[in-house]
């Protein structure tokens, strides 16, 4: 057991993720890994309110996530991980955490001063993020884009060569 599904979403936990992706993940726990949210009590409290009934939730920093996975804290249940950037998941993967599947949801268009590519209609990636996706794919993660489960899967292989 461990991570069953990871999702990139600039809004982290919101209605679509809570009502459509959480159930599809087959997880018992939602884990939001984001240093900014984990260190902001108001934002953290509002994210906890969006937790689907019956699921545990963790809102933690990357450092805490790395320590918890290393300590085997999540070996006895399934986890649905939500992050804003693939760079966060790259850190987990490089530390030996298996991420079998990654769905790219909505991301914001970066600042005009940063080069980015449009992955599909709702997602962009900087050059650094493309490199992180490549590392994840090289470590065995299946990566695709899909905003809601009812949408067609968008293959991202052309960006990950």
PyMOL commands that set and color helices and strands:
alter all, ss='L'
color gray80, all
select helices_A, chain A and resi 15-25+35-38+41-49+62-70+86-94+127-138+157-159
alter helices_A, ss='H'
color red, helices_A
select strands_A, chain A and resi 3-8+29-33+56-60+79-83+101-104+116-120+123-126+142-145+154-155
alter strands_A, ss='S'
color yellow, strands_A
deselect
rebuild
show_as cartoon
